[in-house]
Amino acid sequence: MSKLIRMDHTGHSTVAEWTGDDPAAVEAAVAAFAQELDRGYLAMVSAGPGKAEQVRELPVSADLVILRLPISGG
């Protein structure tokens, strides 16, 4: 089962879960993903040991997609 999680004040919250053979769950995950991006979150997936890459579309085949807010500073 794949997961879309959002990093937050609790550590993380599960936003969506899906399997490739459940079209309704995939559709719900894609909608939740888009909503989180609209709220300003960035989405990351693993790109190998110690590496991650930002994605702008939900990679349905990924095991884990992590949402986080951009780092702010000044």
N, CA, C and O atoms as a GROMACS GRO file, in nm:
protein
  296
    1MET      N    1   0.084  -0.118   0.000
    1MET     CA    2   0.000   0.000   0.000
    1MET      C    3   0.089   0.124   0.000
    1MET      O    4   0.185   0.133   0.076
    2SER      N    5   0.056   0.218  -0.085
    2SER     CA    6   0.129   0.344  -0.094
    2SER      C    7   0.068   0.446   0.002
    2SER      O    8  -0.050   0.439   0.034
    3LYS      N    9   0.152   0.541   0.047
    3LYS     CA   10   0.106   0.642   0.140
    3LYS      C   11   0.151   0.781   0.098
    3LYS      O   12   0.260   0.800   0.043
    4LEU      N   13   0.064   0.877   0.124
    4LEU     CA   14   0.094   1.019   0.111
    4LEU      C   15   0.087   1.075   0.252
    4LEU      O   16  -0.018   1.074   0.315
    5ILE      N   17   0.202   1.124   0.302
    5ILE     CA   18   0.205   1.179   0.437
    5ILE      C   19   0.247   1.324   0.436
    5ILE      O   20   0.322   1.369   0.348
    6ARG      N   21   0.197   1.399   0.535
    6ARG     CA   22   0.230   1.540   0.550
    6ARG      C   23   0.307   1.557   0.680
    6ARG      O   24   0.259   1.520   0.787
    7MET      N   25   0.427   1.614   0.671
    7MET     CA   26   0.504   1.645   0.791
    7MET      C   27   0.438   1.763   0.861
    7MET      O   28   0.410   1.866   0.799
    8ASP      N   29   0.412   1.748   0.991
    8ASP     CA   30   0.344   1.854   1.065
    8ASP      C   31   0.387   1.851   1.212
    8ASP      O   32   0.482   1.781   1.248
    9HIS      N   33   0.318   1.926   1.294
    9HIS     CA   34   0.355   1.940   1.435
    9HIS      C   35   0.344   1.809   1.514
    9HIS      O   36   0.400   1.800   1.623
   10THR      N   37   0.274   1.709   1.462
   10THR     CA   38   0.262   1.580   1.530
   10THR      C   39   0.373   1.485   1.489
   10THR      O   40   0.384   1.375   1.544
   11GLY      N   41   0.453   1.524   1.394
   11GLY     CA   42   0.553   1.436   1.333
   11GLY      C   43   0.513   1.416   1.188
   11GLY      O   44   0.580   1.463   1.096
   12HIS      N   45   0.400   1.345   1.168
   12HIS     CA   46   0.342   1.334   1.035
   12HIS      C   47   0.198   1.286   1.045
   12HIS      O   48   0.158   1.222   1.143
   13SER      N   49   0.121   1.318   0.943
   13SER     CA   50  -0.018   1.275   0.932
   13SER      C   51  -0.036   1.207   0.797
   13SER      O   52   0.015   1.253   0.696
   14THR      N   53  -0.109   1.096   0.797
   14THR     CA   54  -0.139   1.028   0.671
   14THR      C   55  -0.252   1.102   0.601
   14THR      O   56  -0.360   1.120   0.657
   15VAL      N   57  -0.225   1.145   0.478
   15VAL     CA   58  -0.323   1.220   0.399
   15VAL      C   59  -0.403   1.125   0.311
   15VAL      O   60  -0.523   1.143   0.294
   16ALA      N   61  -0.336   1.023   0.254
   16ALA     CA   62  -0.403   0.928   0.165
   16ALA      C   63  -0.325   0.798   0.160
   16ALA      O   64  -0.204   0.796   0.180
   17GLU      N   65  -0.397   0.690   0.133
   17GLU     CA   66  -0.337   0.558   0.109
   17GLU      C   67  -0.406   0.499  -0.014
   17GLU      O   68  -0.526   0.521  -0.034
   18TRP      N   69  -0.332   0.425  -0.094
   18TRP     CA   70  -0.390   0.368  -0.215
   18TRP      C   71  -0.310   0.246  -0.260
   18TRP      O   72  -0.196   0.226  -0.220
   19THR      N   73  -0.374   0.167  -0.344
   19THR     CA   74  -0.306   0.060  -0.418
   19THR      C   75  -0.340   0.081  -0.565
   19THR      O   76  -0.444   0.137  -0.598
   20GLY      N   77  -0.252   0.037  -0.651
   20GLY     CA   78  -0.270   0.058  -0.794
   20GLY      C   79  -0.393  -0.008  -0.851
   20GLY      O   80  -0.441   0.032  -0.958
   21ASP      N   81  -0.446  -0.109  -0.782
   21ASP     CA   82  -0.563  -0.180  -0.834
   21ASP      C   83  -0.695  -0.126  -0.777
   21ASP      O   84  -0.799  -0.190  -0.791
   22ASP      N   85  -0.690  -0.008  -0.713
   22ASP     CA   86  -0.810   0.056  -0.658
   22ASP      C   87  -0.823   0.196  -0.718
   22ASP      O   88  -0.773   0.293  -0.661
   23PRO      N   89  -0.891   0.206  -0.833
   23PRO     CA   90  -0.900   0.336  -0.902
   23PRO      C   91  -0.961   0.447  -0.816
   23PRO      O   92  -0.919   0.562  -0.827
   24ALA      N   93  -1.057   0.415  -0.733
   24ALA     CA   94  -1.119   0.518  -0.649
   24ALA      C   95  -1.019   0.573  -0.548
   24ALA      O   96  -1.015   0.693  -0.523
   25ALA      N   97  -0.938   0.486  -0.489
   25ALA     CA   98  -0.837   0.529  -0.392
   25ALA      C   99  -0.728   0.611  -0.462
   25ALA      O  100  -0.680   0.710  -0.406
   26VAL      N  101  -0.690   0.572  -0.582
   26VAL     CA  102  -0.590   0.648  -0.658
   26VAL      C  103  -0.645   0.787  -0.689
   26VAL      O  104  -0.574   0.887  -0.674
   27GLU      N  105  -0.769   0.794  -0.733
   27GLU     CA  106  -0.831   0.923  -0.765
   27GLU      C  107  -0.837   1.013  -0.641
   27GLU      O  108  -0.810   1.132  -0.650
   28ALA      N  109  -0.873   0.955  -0.528
   28ALA     CA  110  -0.878   1.033  -0.404
   28ALA      C  111  -0.739   1.082  -0.364
   28ALA      O  112  -0.724   1.194  -0.316
   29ALA      N  113  -0.638   0.997  -0.383
   29ALA     CA  114  -0.501   1.036  -0.348
   29ALA      C  115  -0.451   1.148  -0.439
   29ALA      O  116  -0.385   1.241  -0.393
   30VAL      N  117  -0.481   1.140  -0.568
   30VAL     CA  118  -0.442   1.244  -0.663
   30VAL      C  119  -0.508   1.376  -0.624
   30VAL      O  120  -0.444   1.481  -0.630
   31ALA      N  121  -0.635   1.373  -0.586
   31ALA     CA  122  -0.706   1.494  -0.546
   31ALA      C  123  -0.646   1.551  -0.417
   31ALA      O  124  -0.626   1.672  -0.406
   32ALA      N  125  -0.616   1.465  -0.320
   32ALA     CA  126  -0.557   1.511  -0.193
   32ALA      C  127  -0.419   1.570  -0.218
   32ALA      O  128  -0.383   1.672  -0.158
   33PHE      N  129  -0.341   1.508  -0.305
   33PHE     CA  130  -0.208   1.557  -0.342
   33PHE      C  131  -0.218   1.699  -0.399
   33PHE      O  132  -0.144   1.788  -0.358
   34ALA      N  133  -0.308   1.718  -0.494
   34ALA     CA  134  -0.325   1.849  -0.556
   34ALA      C  135  -0.367   1.954  -0.454
   34ALA      O  136  -0.319   2.067  -0.457
   35GLN      N  137  -0.454   1.917  -0.363
   35GLN     CA  138  -0.500   2.010  -0.260
   35GLN      C  139  -0.385   2.053  -0.170
   35GLN      O  140  -0.375   2.170  -0.134
   36GLU      N  141  -0.299   1.959  -0.132
   36GLU     CA  142  -0.185   1.993  -0.047
   36GLU      C  143  -0.085   2.082  -0.120
   36GLU      O  144  -0.029   2.174  -0.060
   37LEU      N  145  -0.062   2.058  -0.248
   37LEU     CA  146   0.026   2.146  -0.325
   37LEU      C  147  -0.033   2.286  -0.331
   37LEU      O  148   0.040   2.385  -0.321
   38ASP      N  149  -0.165   2.296  -0.348
   38ASP     CA  150  -0.231   2.427  -0.350
   38ASP      C  151  -0.216   2.500  -0.217
   38ASP      O  152  -0.218   2.623  -0.214
   39ARG      N  153  -0.202   2.425  -0.108
   39ARG     CA  154  -0.184   2.485   0.025
   39ARG      C  155  -0.039   2.527   0.050
   39ARG      O  156  -0.008   2.583   0.155
   40GLY      N  157   0.050   2.500  -0.047
   40GLY     CA  158   0.188   2.545  -0.035
   40GLY      C  159   0.288   2.437   0.002
   40GLY      O  160   0.406   2.466   0.020
   41TYR      N  161   0.242   2.312   0.013
   41TYR     CA  162   0.334   2.203   0.046
   41TYR      C  163   0.416   2.161  -0.075
   41TYR      O  164   0.371   2.174  -0.189
   42LEU      N  165   0.534   2.111  -0.049
   42LEU     CA  166   0.620   2.051  -0.151
   42LEU      C  167   0.611   1.900  -0.134
   42LEU      O  168   0.595   1.851  -0.022
   43ALA      N  169   0.619   1.826  -0.243
   43ALA     CA  170   0.612   1.680  -0.237
   43ALA      C  171   0.746   1.620  -0.275
   43ALA      O  172   0.809   1.660  -0.373
   44MET      N  173   0.790   1.523  -0.196
   44MET     CA  174   0.920   1.460  -0.217
   44MET      C  175   0.904   1.308  -0.222
   44MET      O  176   0.818   1.250  -0.154
   45VAL      N  177   0.988   1.243  -0.304
   45VAL     CA  178   0.996   1.097  -0.308
   45VAL      C  179   1.144   1.058  -0.304
   45VAL      O  180   1.231   1.136  -0.341
   46SER      N  181   1.169   0.938  -0.258
   46SER     CA  182   1.306   0.888  -0.250
   46SER      C  183   1.365   0.873  -0.390
   46SER      O  184   1.297   0.828  -0.483
   47ALA      N  185   1.491   0.911  -0.403
   47ALA     CA  186   1.564   0.895  -0.529
   47ALA      C  187   1.690   0.812  -0.503
   47ALA      O  188   1.792   0.831  -0.568
   48GLY      N  189   1.680   0.721  -0.407
   48GLY     CA  190   1.794   0.638  -0.371
   48GLY      C  191   1.840   0.670  -0.231
   48GLY      O  192   1.790   0.763  -0.169
   49PRO      N  193   1.935   0.594  -0.180
   49PRO     CA  194   1.984   0.614  -0.044
   49PRO      C  195   2.033   0.758  -0.020
   49PRO      O  196   2.124   0.805  -0.088
   50GLY      N  197   1.972   0.824   0.076
   50GLY     CA  198   2.013   0.959   0.113
   50GLY      C  199   1.976   1.068   0.014
   50GLY      O  200   2.026   1.180   0.025
   51LYS      N  201   1.890   1.037  -0.083
   51LYS     CA  202   1.852   1.136  -0.184
   51LYS      C  203   1.700   1.141  -0.199
   51LYS      O  204   1.631   1.042  -0.178
   52ALA      N  205   1.650   1.259  -0.234
   52ALA     CA  206   1.508   1.277  -0.260
   52ALA      C  207   1.491   1.373  -0.375
   52ALA      O  208   1.580   1.454  -0.403
   53GLU      N  209   1.378   1.364  -0.442
   53GLU     CA  210   1.349   1.459  -0.548
   53GLU      C  211   1.207   1.511  -0.532
   53GLU      O  212   1.118   1.441  -0.485
   54GLN      N  213   1.190   1.636  -0.572
   54GLN     CA  214   1.058   1.699  -0.565
   54GLN      C  215   0.975   1.654  -0.684
   54GLN      O  216   1.026   1.642  -0.796
   55VAL      N  217   0.846   1.628  -0.660
   55VAL     CA  218   0.753   1.590  -0.767
   55VAL      C  219   0.635   1.685  -0.767
   55VAL      O  220   0.596   1.738  -0.662
   56ARG      N  221   0.580   1.707  -0.883
   56ARG     CA  222   0.465   1.798  -0.898
   56ARG      C  223   0.338   1.722  -0.933
   56ARG      O  224   0.229   1.779  -0.933
   57GLU      N  225   0.352   1.594  -0.964
   57GLU     CA  226   0.237   1.505  -0.988
   57GLU      C  227   0.256   1.383  -0.900
   57GLU      O  228   0.369   1.338  -0.878
   58LEU      N  229   0.146   1.328  -0.850
   58LEU     CA  230   0.155   1.213  -0.762
   58LEU      C  231   0.210   1.093  -0.838
   58LEU      O  232   0.149   1.047  -0.934
   59PRO      N  233   0.326   1.041  -0.796
   59PRO     CA  234   0.378   0.919  -0.858
   59PRO      C  235   0.305   0.799  -0.797
   59PRO      O  236   0.341   0.750  -0.690
   60VAL      N  237   0.204   0.753  -0.866
   60VAL     CA  238   0.114   0.650  -0.814
   60VAL      C  239   0.188   0.522  -0.777
   60VAL      O  240   0.144   0.448  -0.689
   61SER      N  241   0.300   0.495  -0.841
   61SER     CA  242   0.374   0.372  -0.814
   61SER      C  243   0.470   0.384  -0.694
   61SER      O  244   0.529   0.285  -0.652
   62ALA      N  245   0.486   0.505  -0.640
   62ALA     CA  246   0.577   0.525  -0.526
   62ALA      C  247   0.516   0.465  -0.399
   62ALA      O  248   0.395   0.469  -0.379
   63ASP      N  249   0.603   0.409  -0.314
   63ASP     CA  250   0.556   0.354  -0.187
   63ASP      C  251   0.522   0.465  -0.088
   63ASP      O  252   0.427   0.453  -0.010
   64LEU      N  253   0.600   0.574  -0.092
   64LEU     CA  254   0.583   0.682   0.004
   64LEU      C  255   0.608   0.816  -0.064
   64LEU      O  256   0.708   0.835  -0.133
   65VAL      N  257   0.516   0.909  -0.042
   65VAL     CA  258   0.531   1.047  -0.089
   65VAL      C  259   0.518   1.135   0.035
   65VAL      O  260   0.421   1.124   0.110
   66ILE      N  261   0.616   1.222   0.056
   66ILE     CA  262   0.620   1.306   0.175
   66ILE      C  263   0.592   1.451   0.136
   66ILE      O  264   0.654   1.505   0.043
   67LEU      N  265   0.498   1.512   0.207
   67LEU     CA  266   0.465   1.653   0.188
   67LEU      C  267   0.530   1.733   0.300
   67LEU      O  268   0.525   1.693   0.416
   68ARG      N  269   0.591   1.845   0.265
   68ARG     CA  270   0.649   1.933   0.366
   68ARG      C  271   0.639   2.077   0.319
   68ARG      O  272   0.630   2.104   0.199
   69LEU      N  273   0.640   2.168   0.415
   69LEU     CA  274   0.641   2.309   0.381
   69LEU      C  275   0.782   2.352   0.343
   69LEU      O  276   0.879   2.293   0.391
   70PRO      N  277   0.794   2.453   0.258
   70PRO     CA  278   0.928   2.504   0.225
   70PRO      C  279   0.996   2.557   0.352
   70PRO      O  280   0.929   2.604   0.445
   71ILE      N  281   1.126   2.549   0.354
   71ILE     CA  282   1.203   2.604   0.466
   71ILE      C  283   1.206   2.755   0.452
   71ILE      O  284   1.238   2.808   0.346
   72SER      N  285   1.171   2.823   0.560
   72SER     CA  286   1.172   2.970   0.554
   72SER      C  287   1.287   3.022   0.641
   72SER      O  288   1.330   2.956   0.736
   73GLY      N  289   1.332   3.135   0.608
   73GLY     CA  290   1.442   3.193   0.682
   73GLY      C  291   1.470   3.333   0.631
   73GLY      O  292   1.395   3.387   0.549
   74GLY      N  293   1.575   3.388   0.678
   74GLY     CA  294   1.600   3.522   0.633
   74GLY      C  295   1.738   3.568   0.660
   74GLY      O  296   1.773   3.682   0.626
   0.00000   0.00000   0.00000
